[in-house]
């Protein structure tokens, strides 16, 4: 929020949202709409005043949420209609994904689509009878406007309330009667083949990625394809991954100046992004580029992963250790203004010696190099992007690749310095457990793969923050931290993603406390979320607020589902601890959703990453040796240099008489280094080989 907006707000009387912690709710605290936060007070008022509830769900970096606020929620006329005829409630979907998930499903059932802002009108009993997304202030192009919609609903509520109540009952019943996933046959290799074929059919051969515009990164598709390539030695699987990673890195979806990925591309060519930056995208894409580096040893992927993490550490890191959620697409009321450049700006900054070359490399034109996907007009500004890698451009220009790289790097630094002086987009500084779990995984994997102890340090700091500041007195997780307060009951993604981060962090630094914390939280997770009848994890805990239906999610959308991540967690924890019950629960997840997955395997690519692990071959590797010795370090470095997605690694320090790892893994007790040399103990699908002190022999044992 700008200083001018702050000054303007001080002249207004705030509504109830002023006491909230959510940056999104606080953005609406000075609306003339008499907003309530979700809670008993709002629904008691709806019953008392005999009014329907107008529920608006969004998030602080949502462009069209801002548009609807400016057009309608800041308008006195619309506010009068809302305050007079409704009980208006605002919800931050990132704080309350449990609410968002239920009502988004209803919107999709009623309208066939969904998105944010999400608009629901419902009875005081929380039962919806109207659903939609963005509505303009005034009706246009066949879309109802708020000034027409609200009086019409108020009139129907007064004259035909019984009809609306009956409709809301029918919609709620339809939601509750949705067939729950029933356990079927275990998923086998045929479903991996089917997913690969479906992704191959959807692959955009010209522009890379999957499907048409708008085009999302969906990193879990790439993670699955890398594993399919390794399993089947299928060159096209790897080609789809590499082409997509390169196209995104060269495109406008990547911030060429400050690094990091924007949320998605509004066009098929990865050129015109929706400019918000989400923490989860940075994490998941870092993991994809890191895995691609391990699989191919191509420096471009390591460089991109490191750039993204450098951006996160620079711009998304809180002083206390947690990571912030997002950066807005808008600044000064205009989407992308912070990121785009005019021809004149660039020429003025770089001068005649460097500007022409820079403009050729990054496709800068006098008229602007993109068409706005909403207005279908050319705004006259430019989004920096490349047609090809710098090495290829250098060859075409008969230049040294290093010379071109150095000149472009210097020019980009100049632009970065100037851009920093612009008004920055709003930063959503709440800390979410689930998204922090993802970035801990990304940092830990990059620390492991690139030998970057600074990444491990940042991951440890974030893990400590969640473990120390975002747990109840009973040790259960909270979902959100902001402004000194941890609050909101954790959901499935919080547990699944954070446990995954702890496992990755253990394997990066071999500090047992992270593995112990993962196992402890996993016990709580099972106790409060597990479906004892059908298997799988519910989205909400057994003692959470009931909102129409208690469901289970498995579809892997922009973010993987909690069940998909949890299945892999259970497999890994089972192998690390030697607990077969955990692996059996992983099998139950696969069976629980097997019929759903078979209907469209490509929609569950993260779950299929876990299935790939379960089918094997999978490895347990124990390295035993003196943690200070060079031979131990060399052996660990060799393990870390391999692309082994279906392996778990334990370290047993021989300098300790009774290593702490023995408390968790009984089988590790037998593994030592009797002659003082580091030893590798490799088991493949529970068949163990003789230990070896020879790194080459160890790597041979790890070949599929």
Buried (B, 14 or more C-beta within 10 A) or exposed (E): EEEEEEEEBEEEEBBBBBEBBBBBBBBBBBBBBBBBBBEEEBBEBBEEEEBBBBBBBBBBBBBBBBBBBEBBBBBEBBBEBBBEBBBBBBBBBBBBBBBBBBBBBBBEBBEEEBBBBBBBBBBBBBBBBBBBBBBBBBBEEEEBBBBEBBEEBBEBBEEEBEEBBEBBBEBBEEBEEEEEBBBBEBBEEEBBBBBBEBBBEBBBEEBBBBEEBBBBBBBBBBBBBBBBBBBBEBEBBBBBBBBBBBBBBBBBBBBBBBBBBBBBBBBBBBBBBBBBBBBBBBBBBBBBBBBBBBBBEBEBBBBBBBBBBBBBBEBBBBEBBBBBBBBBBBBEEEBBBBBBBBBEBBBEBBEEEBBEBBBEBBBBEEEBBBBBEEEEEEBEBBBBBBEEBBEEBBBEEEBEBEEBBEBBEEBBEBBBEBBEEEEEBBBBBBBBBBBBBBBBBBBBBBBBBBEBEEBBEBBBBBBBBBBEBBBEEEEBBBBBBBEEEBEBBBBBBBBBBBBBBBBBBBBBBBBBBBBBBBBBBBEBBBEBBBBEEBBBBBBBBEEBEEBBBBBBBBBBEBBBBBBBBBBBBBBBBBBBBBBEEBBEBBBBBBBBBBBBBBEEBBBBBBBBBBBBBBBEBBBBBBBBBBBEBEBBBEBBEBBBBBBBBBBBBBBBBBEEEEBBBBEBBEBBEEBBBEEEBBBBBBBBEEEEBEBBBEBEBBBEBBEE
